């Protein structure tokens, strides 16, 4: 199980660093999507796992309390400290950096939780990340940012 978790986390970190992917993830986030789940769905597609809409919904529900009660509050405080002058004469940068580290650790735990889900492999043809992201979009009742969706899916290797 630890290997799957490490693979997922490594994939998410490396994919996020690729040109255009980080900005695409932020567009998804601004549109109300959980970037952790977006990257998980892309990873599932690339790894050849079969997911149904029920699987996508279950994955989102698995993270919903953690996201709402831990990740989102940390993110809100981090963003506030970036722009607000709450304590004049005091540098809040180091404090903000510690909160950012905590936010990343919370996201890492979310990836660990997703990695522990039982999944089944598909046939040799890889499942479409676009389909998984559209399922997630349908579940949320939101429209996925089309250009961001296309950019993130273009990063997938094509089957030989």
DSSP file (Angstrom, degrees, kcal/mol; ACC not computed):
  #  RESIDUE AA STRUCTURE BP1 BP2  ACC     N-H-->O    O-->H-N    N-H-->O    O-->H-N    TCO  KAPPA ALPHA  PHI   PSI    X-CA   Y-CA   Z-CA
    1    1 A X     >        0   0    0      0, 0.0     4,-2.2     0, 0.0     5,-0.2   0.000 360.0 360.0 360.0 -38.4    0.0    0.0    0.0
    2    2 A X  H  >  +     0   0    0      1,-0.2     4,-2.7     2,-0.2     5,-0.2   0.876 360.0  55.1 -62.9 -36.6    2.8    2.4    0.8
    3    3 A X  H  > S+     0   0    0      2,-0.2     4,-2.7     1,-0.2    -1,-0.2   0.912 107.9  48.4 -63.4 -41.7    4.3    2.0   -2.7
    4    4 A X  H  > S+     0   0    0      2,-0.2     4,-2.7     1,-0.2    -1,-0.2   0.918 112.0  49.9 -63.0 -43.0    1.0    3.0   -4.3
    5    5 A X  H  X S+     0   0    0     -4,-2.2     4,-2.6     2,-0.2    -2,-0.2   0.927 112.5  46.5 -61.7 -45.2    0.8    6.0   -2.0
    6    6 A X  H  X S+     0   0    0     -4,-2.7     4,-2.8     2,-0.2     5,-0.2   0.907 112.5  50.8 -63.3 -41.9    4.3    7.0   -2.9
    7    7 A X  H  X S+     0   0    0     -4,-2.7     4,-2.8     2,-0.2    -2,-0.2   0.927 112.0  46.9 -61.3 -45.4    3.7    6.5   -6.6
    8    8 A X  H  X S+     0   0    0     -4,-2.7     4,-2.7     2,-0.2    -2,-0.2   0.928 114.4  46.4 -63.5 -45.8    0.5    8.6   -6.4
    9    9 A X  H  X S+     0   0    0     -4,-2.6     4,-2.5     2,-0.2     5,-0.2   0.911 114.0  47.9 -64.8 -41.8    2.2   11.4   -4.5
   10   10 A X  H  X S+     0   0    0     -4,-2.8     4,-2.9    -5,-0.2     5,-0.3   0.928 112.6  49.6 -63.5 -44.8    5.3   11.4   -6.8
   11   11 A X  H  X S+     0   0    0     -4,-2.8     4,-3.2    -5,-0.2     5,-0.3   0.944 112.0  48.0 -57.6 -49.2    3.0   11.5   -9.8
   12   12 A X  H  X S+     0   0    0     -4,-2.7     4,-2.3     1,-0.2    -2,-0.2   0.919 114.4  45.5 -61.4 -45.2    1.0   14.4   -8.4
   13   13 A X  H  X S+     0   0    0     -4,-2.5     4,-1.2     2,-0.2    -1,-0.2   0.943 117.6  43.0 -64.3 -47.6    4.0   16.4   -7.5
   14   14 A X  H  X S+     0   0    0     -4,-2.9     4,-0.7    -5,-0.2     3,-0.2   0.909 114.9  49.2 -67.0 -41.6    5.8   15.8  -10.9
   15   15 A X  H >< S+     0   0    0     -4,-3.2     3,-1.1    -5,-0.3    -1,-0.2   0.907 107.4  55.2 -64.8 -40.4    2.7   16.3  -13.0
   16   16 A X  H 3< S+     0   0    0     -4,-2.3     6,-0.7    -5,-0.3    -1,-0.2   0.824 105.2  54.3 -61.0 -31.6    1.9   19.6  -11.2
   17   17 A X  H 3< S+     0   0    0     -4,-1.2    -1,-0.3    -3,-0.2    -2,-0.2   0.646  85.3 105.6 -78.5 -15.5    5.4   20.8  -12.1
   18   18 A X  S XX S-     0   0    0     -3,-1.1     3,-1.8    -4,-0.7     4,-0.9  -0.330  90.5 -81.6 -67.7 148.5    4.9   20.2  -15.8
   19   19 A X  T 34 S+     0   0    0      1,-0.3    -1,-0.1     2,-0.1    -2,-0.1  -0.232 112.5   1.7 -53.3 127.6    4.3   23.2  -18.0
   20   20 A X  T 3> S+     0   0    0     -3,-0.1     4,-1.6     1,-0.1    -1,-0.3   0.159 107.8  94.0  85.0 -18.7    0.7   24.4  -17.9
   21   21 A X  H <> S+     0   0    0     -3,-1.8     4,-2.9     2,-0.2     5,-0.2   0.936  82.1  50.2 -75.5 -45.2   -0.4   21.7  -15.4
   22   22 A X  H  X S+     0   0    0     -4,-0.9     4,-2.1    -6,-0.7    -1,-0.2   0.926 114.1  45.5 -57.4 -45.4    0.0   23.8  -12.3
   23   23 A X  H  > S+     0   0    0      1,-0.2     4,-1.9     2,-0.2    -1,-0.2   0.867 112.0  52.6 -67.4 -34.5   -2.0   26.7  -13.8
   24   24 A X  H  X S+     0   0    0     -4,-1.6     4,-2.3     2,-0.2    -2,-0.2   0.909 108.0  51.3 -64.8 -41.2   -4.6   24.2  -15.1
   25   25 A X  H  X S+     0   0    0     -4,-2.9     4,-2.6     1,-0.2    -2,-0.2   0.901 108.2  51.5 -62.3 -40.5   -5.0   22.8  -11.6
   26   26 A X  H  X S+     0   0    0     -4,-2.1     4,-2.7     2,-0.2    -1,-0.2   0.871 107.8  52.8 -65.0 -35.4   -5.5   26.3  -10.2
   27   27 A X  H  X S+     0   0    0     -4,-1.9     4,-1.4     2,-0.2    -2,-0.2   0.921 109.6  48.8 -63.7 -42.7   -8.2   26.9  -12.8
   28   28 A X  H  <>S+     0   0    0     -4,-2.3     5,-2.5     2,-0.2     3,-0.3   0.931 111.7  49.9 -59.6 -45.0   -9.9   23.7  -11.6
   29   29 A X  H ><5S+     0   0    0     -4,-2.6     3,-1.8     1,-0.2    -2,-0.2   0.918 109.1  50.4 -61.2 -44.5   -9.6   24.8   -8.0
   30   30 A X  H 3<5S+     0   0    0     -4,-2.7    -1,-0.2     1,-0.3    -2,-0.2   0.776 106.9  56.4 -64.7 -25.4  -11.1   28.3   -8.8
   31   31 A X  T 3<5S-     0   0    0     -4,-1.4    -1,-0.3    -3,-0.3    -2,-0.2   0.393 129.1 -96.6 -86.9   3.3  -14.0   26.4  -10.5
   32   32 A X  T < 5S+     0   0    0     -3,-1.8     2,-0.2     1,-0.3    -3,-0.2   0.601  80.2 133.7  96.9  12.4  -14.7   24.5   -7.3
   33   33 A X      < -     0   0    0     -5,-2.5     2,-0.7    -6,-0.2    -1,-0.3  -0.641  60.2-118.5 -93.8 153.2  -12.8   21.3   -8.0
   34   34 A X     >  -     0   0    0     -2,-0.2     4,-2.3     1,-0.2     3,-0.4  -0.836  19.2-155.5 -88.7 113.5  -10.5   19.5   -5.5
   35   35 A X  H  > S+     0   0    0     -2,-0.7     4,-2.8     1,-0.2     5,-0.2   0.827  92.6  59.9 -62.0 -32.5   -7.1   19.5   -7.2
   36   36 A X  H  > S+     0   0    0      1,-0.2     4,-2.0     2,-0.2    -1,-0.2   0.934 109.5  42.5 -60.0 -44.7   -6.1   16.4   -5.2
   37   37 A X  H  > S+     0   0    0     -3,-0.4     4,-2.7     2,-0.2    -2,-0.2   0.880 111.2  55.5 -70.3 -37.7   -9.0   14.5   -6.7
   38   38 A X  H  X S+     0   0    0     -4,-2.3     4,-2.0     2,-0.2    -2,-0.2   0.951 111.9  43.2 -57.5 -49.8   -8.3   15.9  -10.2
   39   39 A X  H  X S+     0   0    0     -4,-2.8     4,-2.5     1,-0.2    -1,-0.2   0.868 112.1  54.3 -66.5 -35.8   -4.7   14.6  -10.0
   40   40 A X  H  X S+     0   0    0     -4,-2.0     4,-2.7    -5,-0.2    -1,-0.2   0.920 108.5  48.8 -61.4 -44.0   -5.9   11.3   -8.5
   41   41 A X  H  X S+     0   0    0     -4,-2.7     4,-2.2     2,-0.2    -2,-0.2   0.892 111.8  48.5 -65.7 -39.4   -8.3   10.8  -11.4
   42   42 A X  H  X S+     0   0    0     -4,-2.0     4,-2.6     2,-0.2    -1,-0.2   0.913 111.7  50.5 -65.4 -41.6   -5.6   11.6  -14.0
   43   43 A X  H  X S+     0   0    0     -4,-2.5     4,-2.6     2,-0.2    -2,-0.2   0.922 109.1  51.5 -61.2 -44.5   -3.2    9.2  -12.2
   44   44 A X  H  X>S+     0   0    0     -4,-2.7     5,-2.8     1,-0.2     4,-0.7   0.920 111.1  48.0 -58.5 -44.3   -5.9    6.5  -12.2
   45   45 A X  H ><5S+     0   0    0     -4,-2.2     3,-0.9     1,-0.2    82,-0.5   0.935 113.4  46.5 -62.7 -46.3   -6.4    6.9  -16.0
   46   46 A X  H 3<5S+     0   0    0     -4,-2.6    -1,-0.2     1,-0.3    -2,-0.2   0.857 112.0  51.1 -65.8 -34.5   -2.7    6.8  -16.7
   47   47 A X  H 3<5S-     0   0    0     -4,-2.6    -1,-0.3    -5,-0.2    -2,-0.2   0.548 117.1-114.0 -80.4  -7.0   -2.2    3.7  -14.5
   48   48 A X  T <<5 +     0   0    0     -3,-0.9    74,-4.4    -4,-0.7     2,-0.3   0.749  59.3 156.3  83.3  24.3   -5.0    2.0  -16.3
   49   49 A X  E   < -A  121   0A   0     -5,-2.8     2,-0.5    72,-0.3    72,-0.3  -0.621  40.1-129.4 -83.8 144.3   -7.5    1.8  -13.4
   50   50 A X  E     -A  120   0A   0     70,-3.3    70,-0.6    -2,-0.3     2,-0.4  -0.820  30.5-179.0 -92.6 126.0  -11.2    1.4  -14.2
   51   51 A X        -     0   0    0     -2,-0.5     2,-0.2    68,-0.1    68,-0.0  -0.961  12.1-159.3-125.6 145.5  -13.4    3.9  -12.4
   52   52 A X     >  -     0   0    0     -2,-0.4     4,-2.0     1,-0.1     5,-0.2  -0.650  40.7-100.1-107.8 172.2  -17.2    4.4  -12.4
   53   53 A X  H  > S+     0   0    0      1,-0.2     4,-2.7    -2,-0.2     5,-0.2   0.896 126.2  56.6 -58.5 -39.0  -19.1    7.5  -11.4
   54   54 A X  H  > S+     0   0    0      1,-0.2     4,-2.6     2,-0.2    -1,-0.2   0.883 105.2  51.3 -59.9 -38.1  -19.8    5.8   -8.1
   55   55 A X  H  > S+     0   0    0      2,-0.2     4,-2.3     1,-0.2    -1,-0.2   0.903 110.6  48.1 -64.5 -41.0  -16.0    5.4   -7.6
   56   56 A X  H  X S+     0   0    0     -4,-2.0     4,-2.3     2,-0.2    -2,-0.2   0.924 113.1  47.7 -65.4 -44.6  -15.5    9.1   -8.3
   57   57 A X  H  X S+     0   0    0     -4,-2.7     4,-2.7     1,-0.2     5,-0.2   0.922 111.9  50.1 -62.2 -44.5  -18.2   10.1   -5.9
   58   58 A X  H  X S+     0   0    0     -4,-2.6     4,-2.2     1,-0.2    -1,-0.2   0.893 110.0  50.6 -62.6 -39.8  -16.8    7.8   -3.2
   59   59 A X  H  X S+     0   0    0     -4,-2.3     4,-1.2     2,-0.2    -1,-0.2   0.916 111.8  47.6 -64.5 -42.5  -13.4    9.3   -3.6
   60   60 A X  H  X S+     0   0    0     -4,-2.3     4,-1.4     1,-0.2     3,-0.5   0.929 112.9  48.0 -64.2 -44.2  -14.7   12.8   -3.3
   61   61 A X  H  X S+     0   0    0     -4,-2.7     4,-0.6     1,-0.2    -1,-0.2   0.854 104.5  61.1 -64.9 -33.7  -16.8   11.9   -0.2
   62   62 A X  H  < S+     0   0    0     -4,-2.2     4,-0.3     1,-0.2    -1,-0.2   0.864 115.9  32.5 -59.1 -36.2  -13.7   10.2    1.3
   63   63 A X  H  X S+     0   0    0     -4,-1.2     4,-3.4    -3,-0.5     5,-0.3   0.603  93.8  93.8 -95.0 -13.8  -11.9   13.5    1.2
   64   64 A X  H  X S+     0   0    0     -4,-1.4     4,-2.7     1,-0.2     5,-0.2   0.868  88.6  41.4 -58.2 -47.1  -14.8   15.9    1.8
   65   65 A X  H  X S+     0   0    0     -4,-0.6     4,-3.0     2,-0.2     5,-0.3   0.933 118.5  47.0 -65.4 -44.2  -14.6   16.3    5.6
   66   66 A X  H  >>S+     0   0    0     -4,-0.3     4,-2.1     2,-0.2     5,-1.8   0.919 114.8  47.2 -61.8 -44.8  -10.8   16.5    5.6
   67   67 A X  I  <>S+     0   0    0     -4,-3.4     5,-3.2     3,-0.2     6,-0.3   0.946 118.3  40.6 -61.0 -49.4  -10.8   19.0    2.7
   68   68 A X  I  <5S+     0   0    0     -4,-2.7     5,-0.2    -5,-0.3    -2,-0.2   0.875 124.6  34.7 -70.7 -39.1  -13.5   21.1    4.4
   69   69 A X  I  <5S+     0   0    0     -4,-3.0    -1,-0.2    -5,-0.2    -3,-0.2   0.669 134.8  12.6 -95.1 -17.5  -12.2   21.0    8.0
   70   70 A X  I  X5S+     0   0    0     -4,-2.1     4,-2.0    -5,-0.3    -3,-0.2   0.710 124.5  40.6-123.1 -60.7   -8.5   20.9    7.5
   71   71 A X  I  ><S+     0   0    0     -5,-1.8     4,-2.7     1,-0.2     5,-0.2   0.946 115.6  47.4 -65.3 -50.6   -7.1   21.7    4.0
   72   72 A X  H  ><S+     0   0    0     -5,-3.2     4,-2.6    -6,-0.2    -1,-0.2   0.903 112.3  48.9 -62.9 -42.3   -9.5   24.6    3.1
   73   73 A X  H  > S+     0   0    0     -6,-0.3     4,-2.3    -5,-0.2    -1,-0.2   0.922 112.9  48.4 -63.0 -40.3   -9.0   26.4    6.5
   74   74 A X  H  X S+     0   0    0     -4,-2.0     4,-2.7     1,-0.2    -2,-0.2   0.931 112.5  48.8 -61.9 -44.0   -5.2   26.1    6.2
   75   75 A X  H  X S+     0   0    0     -4,-2.7     4,-2.7     1,-0.2     5,-0.2   0.908 110.3  51.7 -61.9 -42.1   -5.4   27.4    2.6
   76   76 A X  H  X S+     0   0    0     -4,-2.6     4,-2.4    -5,-0.2    -1,-0.2   0.921 111.7  45.7 -62.1 -44.3   -7.6   30.3    3.7
   77   77 A X  H  X S+     0   0    0     -4,-2.3     4,-2.6     2,-0.2    -2,-0.2   0.928 112.6  51.1 -65.1 -44.1   -5.2   31.4    6.4
   78   78 A X  H  X S+     0   0    0     -4,-2.7     4,-1.0     1,-0.2    -2,-0.2   0.927 112.7  45.8 -58.9 -45.6   -2.2   31.0    4.1
   79   79 A X  H  X S+     0   0    0     -4,-2.7     4,-1.1     1,-0.2     3,-0.4   0.900 111.5  52.3 -64.9 -40.8   -3.8   33.2    1.5
   80   80 A X  H >X S+     0   0    0     -4,-2.4     4,-3.0     1,-0.2     3,-0.7   0.923 107.9  51.1 -60.4 -44.7   -4.9   35.8    4.1
   81   81 A X  H 3< S+     0   0    0     -4,-2.6    -1,-0.2     1,-0.2    -2,-0.2   0.732 104.1  59.9 -67.7 -20.9   -1.3   36.0    5.4
   82   82 A X  H 3< S+     0   0    0     -4,-1.0    -1,-0.2    -3,-0.4    -2,-0.2   0.836 122.0  19.5 -73.5 -32.0    0.0   36.6    1.9
   83   83 A X  H << S+     0   0    0     -4,-1.1     2,-0.3    -3,-0.7    -2,-0.2   0.692 106.4  81.9-113.7 -23.7   -2.1   39.7    1.3
   84   84 A X     <  -     0   0    0     -4,-3.0     2,-0.9    -5,-0.2     3,-0.2  -0.616  60.8-145.5 -94.2 146.3   -3.2   41.1    4.7
   85   85 A X        +     0   0    0     -2,-0.3     3,-0.3     1,-0.2    -4,-0.1  -0.699  39.0 155.2-102.4  76.3   -1.2   43.3    7.0
   86   86 A X        +     0   0    0     -2,-0.9     2,-0.4     1,-0.3    -1,-0.2   0.811  69.1  32.1 -78.7 -31.2   -2.6   41.8   10.2
   87   87 A X  S >  S-     0   0    0      3,-0.3     3,-2.2    -3,-0.2    -1,-0.3  -0.782  85.8-143.8-128.5  87.6    0.3   42.7   12.5
   88   88 A X  T 3  S+     0   0    0     -2,-0.4     3,-0.1    -3,-0.3    -3,-0.0  -0.204  85.3  19.1 -53.7 135.9    2.0   45.9   11.4
   89   89 A X  T 3  S+     0   0    0      1,-0.2     2,-0.5     0, 0.0    -1,-0.3   0.440 103.8 103.6  84.8   0.1    5.7   45.8   11.9
   90   90 A X    <   -     0   0    0     -3,-2.2     2,-0.7     2,-0.0    -3,-0.3  -0.962  69.2-133.3-119.0 129.8    5.8   42.0   12.1
   91   91 A X        -     0   0    0     -2,-0.5     4,-0.3     1,-0.1     3,-0.2  -0.713  21.7-178.7 -80.2 115.8    7.0   39.8    9.3
   92   92 A X     >  +     0   0    0     -2,-0.7     4,-2.9     1,-0.2     5,-0.2   0.412  55.2 100.4 -95.0   1.1    4.5   37.0    8.9
   93   93 A X  H  > S+     0   0    0      1,-0.2     4,-2.5     2,-0.2     5,-0.2   0.914  82.2  46.6 -54.4 -50.3    6.4   35.3    6.0
   94   94 A X  H  > S+     0   0    0     -3,-0.2     4,-1.7     2,-0.2    -1,-0.2   0.885 114.0  48.9 -62.2 -37.2    7.9   32.6    8.2
   95   95 A X  H  > S+     0   0    0     -4,-0.3     4,-2.0     2,-0.2    -2,-0.2   0.922 111.1  50.0 -65.7 -44.3    4.6   31.9    9.9
   96   96 A X  H  X S+     0   0    0     -4,-2.9     4,-2.5     1,-0.2    -2,-0.2   0.892 107.8  54.6 -60.0 -40.8    2.9   31.7    6.5
   97   97 A X  H  X S+     0   0    0     -4,-2.5     4,-2.2    -5,-0.2    -1,-0.2   0.882 106.7  50.7 -62.2 -38.8    5.6   29.3    5.3
   98   98 A X  H  X S+     0   0    0     -4,-1.7     4,-2.1     2,-0.2    -1,-0.2   0.897 110.7  48.8 -65.9 -39.2    4.9   27.0    8.3
   99   99 A X  H  X S+     0   0    0     -4,-2.0     4,-2.5     2,-0.2    -2,-0.2   0.903 109.2  52.8 -66.4 -39.9    1.2   27.0    7.5
  100  100 A X  H  X S+     0   0    0     -4,-2.5     4,-2.5     2,-0.2    -2,-0.2   0.906 108.2  51.1 -60.9 -41.3    1.9   26.2    3.8
  101  101 A X  H  X S+     0   0    0     -4,-2.2     4,-2.4     1,-0.2    -1,-0.2   0.909 110.3  49.0 -61.6 -42.4    4.0   23.3    5.0
  102  102 A X  H  X S+     0   0    0     -4,-2.1     4,-2.4     2,-0.2    -2,-0.2   0.893 109.6  52.2 -64.2 -39.3    1.1   22.1    7.1
  103  103 A X  H  X S+     0   0    0     -4,-2.5     4,-2.2     2,-0.2    -2,-0.2   0.925 110.4  47.7 -62.1 -44.8   -1.3   22.5    4.1
  104  104 A X  H  X S+     0   0    0     -4,-2.5     4,-2.3     1,-0.2    -2,-0.2   0.897 111.1  51.3 -64.2 -40.3    1.0   20.4    1.9
  105  105 A X  H  X S+     0   0    0     -4,-2.4     4,-2.0     2,-0.2    -1,-0.2   0.895 109.2  50.8 -62.9 -39.7    1.2   17.7    4.7
  106  106 A X  H  X S+     0   0    0     -4,-2.4     4,-1.6     2,-0.2    -2,-0.2   0.891 110.5  49.0 -64.6 -39.5   -2.6   17.7    4.9
  107  107 A X  H  X S+     0   0    0     -4,-2.2     4,-2.3     2,-0.2    -2,-0.2   0.880 107.8  55.0 -66.7 -37.7   -2.7   17.2    1.1
  108  108 A X  H  X S+     0   0    0     -4,-2.3     4,-2.2     1,-0.2    -2,-0.2   0.907 106.7  50.5 -61.1 -42.0   -0.2   14.4    1.4
  109  109 A X  H  X S+     0   0    0     -4,-2.0     4,-2.1     2,-0.2    -1,-0.2   0.871 107.5  53.9 -64.0 -36.1   -2.4   12.6    3.9
  110  110 A X  H  X S+     0   0    0     -4,-1.6     4,-2.3     2,-0.2    -2,-0.2   0.917 108.1  49.5 -63.9 -42.4   -5.4   13.0    1.5
  111  111 A X  H  X S+     0   0    0     -4,-2.3     4,-2.6     1,-0.2    -2,-0.2   0.900 108.5  53.8 -62.2 -39.8   -3.3   11.4   -1.3
  112  112 A X  H  X S+     0   0    0     -4,-2.2     4,-1.0     2,-0.2    -1,-0.2   0.910 108.5  49.5 -59.9 -41.6   -2.4    8.5    1.2
  113  113 A X  H >< S+     0   0    0     -4,-2.1     3,-0.6     1,-0.2     4,-0.2   0.925 112.1  47.1 -63.6 -44.7   -6.1    8.0    1.8
  114  114 A X  H >< S+     0   0    0     -4,-2.3     3,-1.6     1,-0.2    -2,-0.2   0.881 106.8  58.2 -64.6 -37.1   -6.9    7.9   -1.9
  115  115 A X  H 3< S+     0   0    0     -4,-2.6    -1,-0.2     1,-0.3    -2,-0.2   0.762  98.1  61.6 -64.6 -23.7   -4.1    5.5   -2.5
  116  116 A X  T << S+     0   0    0     -4,-1.0    -1,-0.3    -3,-0.6     2,-0.2   0.524  79.3 109.7 -82.3  -4.2   -5.6    3.0   -0.1
  117  117 A X  S <  S-     0   0    0     -3,-1.6     2,-0.4    -4,-0.2    -3,-0.0  -0.501  77.0-115.9 -71.6 137.3   -8.8    2.7   -2.2
  118  118 A X        +     0   0    0     -2,-0.2     2,-0.3     2,-0.0    -1,-0.1  -0.606  42.7 176.7 -71.5 129.2   -9.2   -0.7   -3.9
  119  119 A X        -     0   0    0     -2,-0.4     2,-0.4   -68,-0.0   -68,-0.1  -0.916  21.6-137.3-130.2 157.8   -9.1   -0.2   -7.7
  120  120 A X  E     -A   50   0A   0    -70,-0.6   -70,-3.3    -2,-0.3     2,-0.1  -0.931  22.5-117.5-117.9 145.1   -9.2   -2.6  -10.6
  121  121 A X  E     -A   49   0A   0     -2,-0.4   -72,-0.3   -72,-0.3   -73,-0.1  -0.437  25.0-135.0 -77.7 150.1   -7.1   -2.4  -13.7
  122  122 A X        -     0   0    0    -74,-4.4    -1,-0.1     1,-0.2     4,-0.1  -0.274  36.8 -76.3 -89.6-177.3   -8.6   -1.9  -17.1
  123  123 A X        -     0   0    0      2,-0.1    -1,-0.2    -2,-0.1     4,-0.1  -0.121  68.9 -76.4 -66.9 179.9   -7.8   -3.8  -20.3
  124  124 A X  S    S+     0   0    0     -3,-0.1     2,-0.4     2,-0.1    -1,-0.1   0.758 113.0  87.6 -58.1 -25.2   -4.5   -2.7  -22.0
  125  125 A X  S    S-     0   0    0      1,-0.1    -2,-0.1    34,-0.1     2,-0.1  -0.617  87.6-118.8 -76.0 129.7   -6.1    0.4  -23.4
  126  126 A X        -     0   0    0     -2,-0.4   -80,-0.1     1,-0.1   -81,-0.1  -0.389  25.5-114.3 -68.6 141.5   -5.8    3.2  -20.8
  127  127 A X        -     0   0    0    -82,-0.5     2,-0.5   -83,-0.2   -79,-0.2  -0.396  39.1 -98.4 -70.4 154.8   -8.9    4.8  -19.5
  128  128 A X     >  -     0   0    0      1,-0.2     4,-1.7    -2,-0.1     5,-0.1  -0.639  20.6-158.2 -83.6 121.8   -9.5    8.4  -20.4
  129  129 A X  H  > S+     0   0    0     -2,-0.5     4,-2.7     1,-0.2     5,-0.2   0.868  96.8  60.2 -61.1 -35.4   -8.6   11.0  -17.8
  130  130 A X  H  > S+     0   0    0      1,-0.2     4,-2.3     2,-0.2    -1,-0.2   0.916 103.1  50.0 -59.7 -42.9  -10.9   13.3  -19.6
  131  131 A X  H  > S+     0   0    0      2,-0.2     4,-2.2     1,-0.2    -1,-0.2   0.909 111.3  48.7 -62.5 -41.7  -13.8   10.9  -18.9
  132  132 A X  H  X S+     0   0    0     -4,-1.7     4,-2.2     1,-0.2    -2,-0.2   0.914 111.8  48.5 -65.1 -42.2  -13.0   10.7  -15.2
  133  133 A X  H  X S+     0   0    0     -4,-2.7     4,-2.2     1,-0.2    -1,-0.2   0.868 110.9  51.0 -66.6 -35.0  -12.7   14.4  -14.9
  134  134 A X  H  X S+     0   0    0     -4,-2.3     4,-2.6    -5,-0.2    -1,-0.2   0.871 107.8  53.0 -69.4 -35.7  -16.0   14.9  -16.7
  135  135 A X  H  X S+     0   0    0     -4,-2.2     4,-2.5     2,-0.2    -2,-0.2   0.935 110.5  47.5 -61.0 -44.9  -17.6   12.4  -14.3
  136  136 A X  H  X S+     0   0    0     -4,-2.2     4,-2.3     1,-0.2    -2,-0.2   0.902 110.9  51.8 -62.3 -41.4  -16.3   14.4  -11.4
  137  137 A X  H  X>S+     0   0    0     -4,-2.2     5,-2.1     2,-0.2     4,-1.3   0.918 109.9  48.9 -60.2 -45.0  -17.6   17.6  -13.0
  138  138 A X  H  <5S+     0   0    0     -4,-2.6     3,-0.2     1,-0.2    -2,-0.2   0.909 109.9  51.8 -62.9 -42.4  -21.0   15.9  -13.4
  139  139 A X  H  <5S+     0   0    0     -4,-2.5    -1,-0.2     1,-0.2    -2,-0.2   0.918 112.9  44.6 -60.5 -43.5  -21.0   14.9   -9.7
  140  140 A X  H  <5S-     0   0    0     -4,-2.3    -1,-0.2    -5,-0.2    -2,-0.2   0.700 106.2-128.5 -73.0 -18.4  -20.2   18.4   -8.6
  141  141 A X  T  <5 +     0   0    0     -4,-1.3     2,-0.3     1,-0.3    -3,-0.2   0.821  69.0 123.4  70.8  30.6  -22.8   19.9  -11.0
  142  142 A X      < -     0   0    0     -5,-2.1     2,-0.6    -6,-0.2    -1,-0.3  -0.849  67.2-115.2-123.0 157.6  -20.1   22.2  -12.3
  143  143 A X        -     0   0    0     -2,-0.3     2,-0.1    -3,-0.1    -9,-0.0  -0.830  32.7-128.9 -93.1 124.0  -18.6   22.9  -15.7
  144  144 A X        -     0   0    0     -2,-0.6     2,-0.8     1,-0.1     3,-0.1  -0.446  30.7-101.9 -68.4 142.2  -15.0   21.9  -15.9
  145  145 A X     >  -     0   0    0      1,-0.2     4,-2.7  -121,-0.1     5,-0.2  -0.560  37.9-151.9 -66.3 107.8  -12.7   24.6  -17.3
  146  146 A X  H  > S+     0   0    0     -2,-0.8     4,-2.7     1,-0.2     5,-0.2   0.869  88.2  46.8 -57.3 -47.3  -12.4   23.2  -20.8
  147  147 A X  H  > S+     0   0    0      1,-0.2     4,-2.6     2,-0.2    -1,-0.2   0.906 114.4  48.3 -64.6 -39.4   -9.0   24.5  -21.7
  148  148 A X  H  > S+     0   0    0      2,-0.2     4,-2.5     1,-0.2     5,-0.2   0.907 111.1  51.4 -65.2 -41.0   -7.5   23.4  -18.4
  149  149 A X  H  X S+     0   0    0     -4,-2.7     4,-2.0     1,-0.2    -2,-0.2   0.934 112.3  45.8 -60.9 -46.5   -9.1   20.0  -18.8
  150  150 A X  H  X S+     0   0    0     -4,-2.7     4,-2.0     1,-0.2    -2,-0.2   0.912 112.7  50.3 -64.4 -42.7   -7.6   19.6  -22.3
  151  151 A X  H  X S+     0   0    0     -4,-2.6     4,-0.6     1,-0.2    -1,-0.2   0.912 111.7  47.1 -63.2 -42.2   -4.1   20.9  -21.2
  152  152 A X  H >< S+     0   0    0     -4,-2.5     3,-0.6     1,-0.2    -1,-0.2   0.877 114.0  47.9 -69.6 -34.9   -4.0   18.5  -18.3
  153  153 A X  H >< S+     0   0    0     -4,-2.0     3,-1.7     1,-0.2    -1,-0.2   0.804 100.4  65.6 -74.9 -28.9   -5.1   15.5  -20.4
  154  154 A X  H 3< S+     0   0    0     -4,-2.0    -1,-0.2     1,-0.3    -2,-0.2   0.726  90.9  66.6 -64.3 -19.6   -2.6   16.3  -23.2
  155  155 A X  T << S+     0   0    0     -4,-0.6    -1,-0.3    -3,-0.6    -2,-0.2   0.618  78.7 104.2 -76.5 -11.8    0.2   15.5  -20.7
  156  156 A X  S <  S-     0   0    0     -3,-1.7     2,-0.2    -4,-0.1    -3,-0.0  -0.463  79.9-114.3 -71.3 139.4   -0.9   11.8  -20.7
  157  157 A X        -     0   0    0     -2,-0.2     2,-0.3     1,-0.1    -1,-0.1  -0.491  30.4-123.1 -69.4 144.0    1.3    9.5  -22.6
  158  158 A X        -     0   0    0     -2,-0.2    -1,-0.1     1,-0.1     0, 0.0  -0.684  29.2-103.5 -87.7 140.9   -0.4    7.9  -25.6
  159  159 A X              0   0    0     -2,-0.3    -1,-0.1     1,-0.1   -34,-0.1  -0.307 360.0 360.0 -61.8 146.5   -0.6    4.1  -25.8
  160  160 A X              0   0    0     -3,-0.0    -1,-0.1     0, 0.0    -2,-0.0   0.467 360.0 360.0 -78.2 360.0    1.8    2.6  -28.3
